[in-house]
Amino acid sequence: MRCSAIQLSGVSNKNNPAFRGIPLRIEYSNIKNWHDAIKYWELLKNAKYLDVHSDGDYHWYRGIREHNYSFLDKLKSYTDKSEFISRYCDFTGFPNLKSVSDKINSTFNSCIQNIARNKNNNTYGTPFKILDSGYDPTCSIGLKKALPGSDLDKGYIILEGRGTTSADKEIVNEFKGELWNNLDQRIVSLNHPDTFPDVYTKEQIKDRLTKYDKIAGGIVSNTAALGLMAGLGAIVADMFLGPFGVPIGIALGAAASGGDKRKRYIKIKNSSETDPYKAAEFNREFAKKLSTSKEREDAKNFAFFAEIAEENLKNNSYGKNDSVFDRIRESDFVQNSNVTQVGAWQRRINGGYLKSKLRNRENLNYDFNKMSTEERYELIKDIVKYSSDDQSSKFAKYFQNDDNIKDRYQDLLDALR
């Protein structure tokens, strides 16, 4: 699996003019040598040339992207291919995947900090303030095995915001637009399907958690308190009969043992269960409490964000002193939610598990240096096209998931609709 794909929130604001939904066609002049190829490769840092977010004609829009990549086919000589390879590797860090992963981190962080500092980027003329950002720590970037053009798996950004519904919505949309226009797609791509980072303000998160925790509290309820009462008072309570002749202590004990779902959900979350349907039992129960498909979709997408934010908070709480982090830590919804199984995947990885494509990438530095110039160039062509998942199958062992993620998640997604 691309440790990604099931965030399923995508680019959430197609009304924003930054998001066209249709890749912009590059108009080529004559490509004579590697200098010309590099010039057109540099255009691909802009997301608009690789846009995968259209709901329209898939084959037509893919054809535009294939045209935009076609400059790579114009280089024929050994010298031109060698020069392109050299400059590609110098820029990306490839084939050293630790260097690539570190550059993805630095590129993303530099981009969002530059957006935040430029007060001219937003309606209010004040800098954006970033409280936190991150992504799934078990993905290829977190494991230092990412290829250039990888996505931020379950990426997110938390902004300070202005504390009002309309202003915060506008701030989020403007920040997403700036991210789309400024993040270098050759290093970290926003054009893998369904992987555009979530952006929330502090108040948006608090408002969502206030609403969701009321529902979550009803699911896990007060059974823990009943259990404590039963444990401490069983001996005395058994001396008295309830209204139906049942000893009170036995009644309380039965209620506690049969209803303490909180312990059940937490136990599942702390296990190594990676079957999405089984692992997200709480989220399935939660979805049943919501009235509309829009509410269920929002809750599902928010769960993907909140679980990764919680995991990163556990791994590194340094400097995260804002009240929004206390809300995340204390939230019933977040504590019980388990749509990502991030903890279970981390436990499996700590035990030695690694997806086959990532295990194959462990030897990529060695493999690449053994390849001929022609093979190296063909691999780099595929990695360039990987920015929008348009690569060929020739080097599938470095790209292909162990299973079909959408198939694996389908039962859970159906239950959460």
C-alpha positions in Angstrom: 0.0 0.0 0.0 1.1 3.6 -0.4 0.9 4.2 3.2 -1.5 6.9 2.2 -4.4 6.5 0.3 -7.3 6.2 2.7 -7.3 9.7 4.1 -10.0 10.2 1.4 -10.6 13.8 2.1 -8.7 15.2 -0.9 -8.8 18.8 -2.0 -11.8 19.9 -0.1 -12.4 23.3 -1.8 -12.8 23.1 -5.5 -14.4 26.6 -5.5 -11.0 28.0 -4.7 -9.5 29.3 -8.0 -6.2 27.7 -7.1 -7.7 24.3 -7.7 -8.7 23.9 -11.4 -9.2 20.2 -11.3 -7.7 20.0 -14.8 -4.0 19.7 -15.5 -2.6 22.7 -17.4 -1.0 21.7 -20.7 2.7 22.6 -21.2 3.4 24.1 -24.6 6.8 22.8 -25.7 9.3 24.4 -28.1 12.0 22.3 -29.6 13.8 20.1 -27.0 17.3 19.7 -28.3 19.4 18.7 -25.2 19.4 18.2 -21.5 19.4 21.9 -20.9 16.0 22.1 -22.5 14.7 19.1 -20.6 15.8 20.5 -17.3 13.9 23.8 -18.1 10.7 21.8 -18.6 11.3 19.6 -15.6 11.5 22.7 -13.5 8.0 23.6 -14.6 6.7 20.4 -12.9 7.3 21.9 -9.5 4.0 23.6 -10.0 1.0 21.5 -9.1 -1.2 22.8 -11.8 0.6 20.8 -14.5 0.0 17.5 -12.8 -3.5 18.0 -11.4 -5.2 14.7 -10.5 -8.2 16.2 -8.6 -10.7 16.4 -11.5 -14.0 14.4 -11.4 -14.1 14.6 -15.2 -12.7 12.5 -18.0 -9.9 10.5 -16.4 -8.3 9.4 -19.7 -8.4 12.8 -21.2 -6.7 14.5 -18.2 -4.2 11.7 -17.9 -3.4 12.3 -21.5 -2.6 15.9 -20.7 -0.2 14.8 -17.9 1.4 12.3 -20.2 2.0 15.1 -22.7 3.5 17.2 -19.9 5.9 14.4 -19.1 6.8 13.8 -22.8 9.9 16.0 -22.8 11.6 13.1 -21.0 11.2 11.0 -24.2 13.1 13.6 -26.3 16.5 12.9 -24.8 18.2 10.3 -26.9 22.0 10.6 -26.5 24.1 9.1 -23.7 25.4 12.5 -22.8 22.0 14.2 -22.4 20.6 11.3 -20.4 23.7 11.3 -18.1 23.6 15.0 -17.5 19.9 14.9 -16.7 20.4 12.0 -14.3 23.2 13.9 -12.6 21.2 17.0 -12.0 18.1 15.1 -11.0 20.1 13.2 -8.3 21.9 16.4 -7.1 18.5 18.2 -6.7 16.5 15.4 -5.1 19.1 13.4 -3.1 18.2 10.2 -5.0 19.1 7.3 -4.8 19.9 7.9 -1.1 16.4 7.6 0.2 17.3 9.0 3.7 18.5 12.1 1.9 15.3 12.2 -0.2 13.1 11.8 2.9 15.0 14.5 4.7 14.5 16.8 1.7 10.8 16.1 1.6 10.6 17.1 5.3 12.6 20.3 4.8 10.8 21.3 1.6 7.4 20.9 3.2 8.4 22.7 6.4 10.1 25.5 4.5 7.1 26.0 2.2 4.5 26.2 5.0 6.7 28.5 7.1 7.2 30.8 4.1 3.5 30.9 3.5 3.0 31.7 7.2 5.4 34.6 7.2 4.1 36.3 4.1 1.2 38.3 5.5 0.3 39.4 1.9 -0.9 35.9 1.3 -4.2 36.3 3.2 -7.2 38.6 3.4 -6.4 39.9 6.9 -2.9 41.1 6.2 -1.5 39.3 9.2 0.9 36.3 9.2 -0.6 32.8 9.4 0.5 31.1 12.7 1.2 27.4 12.5 0.7 25.5 15.7 1.5 22.0 14.4 2.1 20.0 11.2 2.9 16.4 10.4 2.0 13.2 8.7 1.7 9.4 9.4 5.0 8.4 11.1 4.7 4.9 9.6 4.7 6.0 6.0 7.7 5.9 3.7 8.8 9.4 4.6 8.7 8.6 8.4 10.7 5.4 7.7 13.2 7.3 5.5 12.4 5.3 2.4 10.5 7.8 0.3 11.0 8.5 -3.4 11.1 12.0 -4.8 7.5 13.1 -5.5 6.0 11.1 -2.6 2.9 12.4 -0.9 2.6 13.4 2.8 0.6 10.4 4.0 -2.3 11.7 6.1 -0.5 15.1 6.3 -2.0 17.9 8.3 -1.5 21.5 9.4 -3.0 23.2 12.5 -3.4 27.0 12.3 -4.1 29.5 15.0 -6.9 31.1 13.1 -9.1 34.0 14.1 -11.7 32.2 16.1 -14.8 32.9 14.0 -16.4 30.4 11.6 -16.3 32.6 8.5 -12.8 34.0 9.1 -11.3 30.5 9.9 -12.9 28.9 6.8 -11.4 31.7 4.7 -8.0 31.3 6.3 -8.0 27.5 5.7 -9.0 27.9 2.1 -6.3 30.6 1.5 -3.6 28.5 3.2 -4.5 25.5 1.0 -4.4 27.6 -2.1 -0.9 28.9 -1.1 0.3 25.4 -0.4 -1.0 24.2 -3.8 0.8 27.1 -5.6 4.1 26.9 -3.7 5.0 23.3 -2.7 7.6 21.8 -5.1 5.9 18.7 -6.6 9.2 17.3 -7.7 10.1 16.7 -4.1 6.7 16.2 -2.3 3.6 16.0 -4.4 0.0 17.1 -3.7 -1.1 15.1 -6.8 -1.4 11.6 -5.4 -5.1 10.8 -5.2 -6.9 11.7 -1.9 -3.8 12.9 -0.1 -4.0 16.7 0.1 -3.1 17.6 3.7 -5.9 18.5 6.1 -5.8 22.1 7.3 -7.7 23.0 10.4 -7.7 26.0 12.8 -7.6 25.6 16.5 -11.2 26.6 17.0 -12.4 24.4 14.2 -10.7 21.4 16.0 -12.2 22.4 19.4 -15.6 22.9 18.0 -15.5 19.5 16.2 -14.2 17.8 19.4 -16.9 19.4 21.5 -19.6 18.0 19.2 -18.0 14.6 18.8 -17.1 14.1 22.4 -20.7 14.4 23.4 -21.6 11.6 21.1 -18.5 9.5 22.1 -19.4 10.0 25.7 -22.7 8.4 25.1 -21.1 5.4 23.5 -18.5 4.7 26.2 -20.9 6.2 28.8 -20.5 6.0 32.6 -19.9 2.3 32.8 -16.5 2.8 34.4 -18.2 4.5 37.3 -20.7 1.7 37.6 -17.8 -0.8 37.7 -16.1 1.1 40.6 -19.4 1.3 42.5 -20.0 -2.4 42.0 -16.4 -3.3 43.0 -16.4 -1.3 46.2 -20.0 -1.9 47.3 -20.7 -5.4 46.2 -20.4 -7.0 49.6 -22.8 -4.4 51.2 -25.1 -4.1 48.3 -25.7 -7.8 48.0 -27.4 -7.6 51.3 -30.2 -5.5 49.8 -32.6 -6.4 47.1 -33.4 -4.1 44.2 -37.0 -3.4 43.1 -37.2 -6.7 41.2 -35.6 -8.9 43.9 -32.1 -8.8 42.3 -29.2 -8.0 44.7 -28.0 -4.5 43.9 -24.3 -5.5 43.9 -24.9 -8.2 41.3 -27.0 -5.8 39.1 -24.3 -3.1 39.2 -21.5 -5.7 38.5 -23.5 -7.0 35.5 -24.0 -3.5 34.1 -20.4 -2.7 34.5 -19.0 -5.9 33.0 -21.4 -5.8 30.1 -21.2 -2.2 29.2 -17.6 -0.9 29.7 -17.0 -0.3 26.0 -14.2 2.2 26.6 -11.9 -0.6 27.8 -12.9 -2.7 24.8 -12.1 0.1 22.2 -8.9 1.1 23.9 -7.8 -2.6 24.0 -8.4 -2.9 20.3 -6.5 0.3 19.6 -3.5 -0.9 21.7 -3.5 -4.2 19.9 -1.8 -5.2 16.6 -5.1 -5.4 14.7 -4.7 -3.8 11.3 -7.9 -5.0 9.7 -9.7 -1.7 9.3 -13.2 -3.0 9.9 -12.3 -4.8 13.1 -10.0 -2.1 14.4 -12.4 0.8 13.9 -15.3 -0.8 15.9 -15.7 2.5 17.8 -16.0 4.5 14.6 -18.6 2.2 13.3 -20.7 2.7 16.4 -20.1 6.4 16.2 -21.3 6.6 12.6 -24.6 5.0 13.7 -25.3 8.1 15.9 -25.0 10.5 13.0 -28.0 11.5 11.0 -26.7 12.4 7.5 -24.0 11.0 5.1 -22.3 14.5 5.2 -22.0 14.2 9.0 -20.5 10.7 8.7 -18.1 11.7 6.0 -16.9 14.7 8.1 -16.4 12.5 11.1 -14.5 9.9 9.1 -12.2 12.4 7.6 -11.6 14.2 10.9 -10.8 10.8 12.6 -8.0 10.3 10.0 -6.5 13.7 10.9 -7.0 13.5 14.7 -5.5 10.0 15.1 -2.2 11.1 13.4 -2.1 14.4 15.3 -2.5 12.4 18.5 0.2 9.9 17.6 2.6 12.7 16.7 1.8 14.4 20.0 2.7 11.2 21.9 5.9 10.9 20.0 7.0 14.6 20.3 5.1 17.0 22.6 7.9 19.5 22.7 6.6 23.1 22.2 3.0 21.9 21.9 1.6 23.9 24.8 -1.5 25.4 23.2 -4.9 24.4 24.7 -5.8 22.6 21.5 -3.3 19.9 22.3 -4.9 19.3 25.7 -8.3 18.9 23.9 -6.8 16.3 21.6 -5.2 14.4 24.5 -8.4 14.4 26.5 -10.9 13.8 23.8 -13.1 10.6 24.1 -13.5 10.7 20.3 -9.7 10.7 19.7 -8.8 8.2 22.4 -11.2 5.6 21.0 -11.0 6.3 17.3 -9.0 3.9 15.2 -9.5 4.3 11.5 -5.8 4.6 10.7 -4.5 1.8 12.9 -1.3 3.9 13.2 -0.4 2.4 16.5 -0.8 -1.2 15.3 1.3 -0.5 12.2 4.0 1.0 14.3 4.0 -2.0 16.6 4.3 -4.3 13.6 7.1 -2.2 12.2 8.9 -2.2 15.5 8.7 -6.0 15.3 10.4 -6.1 12.0 7.6 -5.9 9.5 8.1 -3.9 6.3 6.1 -3.6 3.2 7.7 -5.4 0.2 8.1 -2.2 -1.8 9.9 -0.5 1.0 12.1 -3.6 1.6 13.0 -3.5 -2.1 13.9 0.2 -1.8 16.4 -0.7 0.9 18.7 -1.9 -1.9 17.8 0.8 -4.3 21.1 2.8 -3.8 23.1 -0.4 -4.7 20.7 -1.4 -7.5 20.8 2.1 -9.1 24.6 2.2 -9.2 24.7 -1.2 -11.0 22.3 0.0 -13.7 23.3 1.1 -17.1 22.7 4.8 -18.0 19.7 3.8 -20.0 18.2 1.8 -17.1 18.9 4.7 -14.7 17.2 7.2 -17.0 14.1 4.9 -17.4 13.8 4.6 -13.6 14.1 8.3 -13.1 11.4 8.9 -15.8 9.1 6.7 -13.8 9.9 8.4 -10.5 9.2 11.8 -12.1 5.8 10.5 -13.3 5.2 9.0 -9.8 4.4 12.6 -8.6 0.9 11.9 -10.1 0.9 8.1 -10.0 1.4 7.9 -13.8 4.6 5.7 -13.7 4.8 2.5 -15.8 4.9 -1.0 -14.4 8.6 -1.6 -15.4 9.9 -0.9 -11.9 6.7 -1.9 -10.0 8.7 -3.6 -7.2 9.6 -0.1 -5.9 6.1 1.4 -6.3 3.5 -1.4 -6.0 1.6 -1.9 -2.8 1.3 -5.3 -1.2 -2.5 -5.1 -1.5 -5.2 -2.9 -2.8 -5.8 -0.4 0.0 -9.2 0.6 -1.2 -10.4 -3.0 -1.3 -9.0 -3.6 2.2 -10.8 -0.5 3.5 -14.0 -1.0 1.6 -16.0 -2.7 4.3 -15.1 0.0 6.9 -15.8 2.8 4.4 -19.2 1.3 3.6 -20.0 1.1 7.4 -19.0 4.7 7.9 -21.1 6.2 5.1 
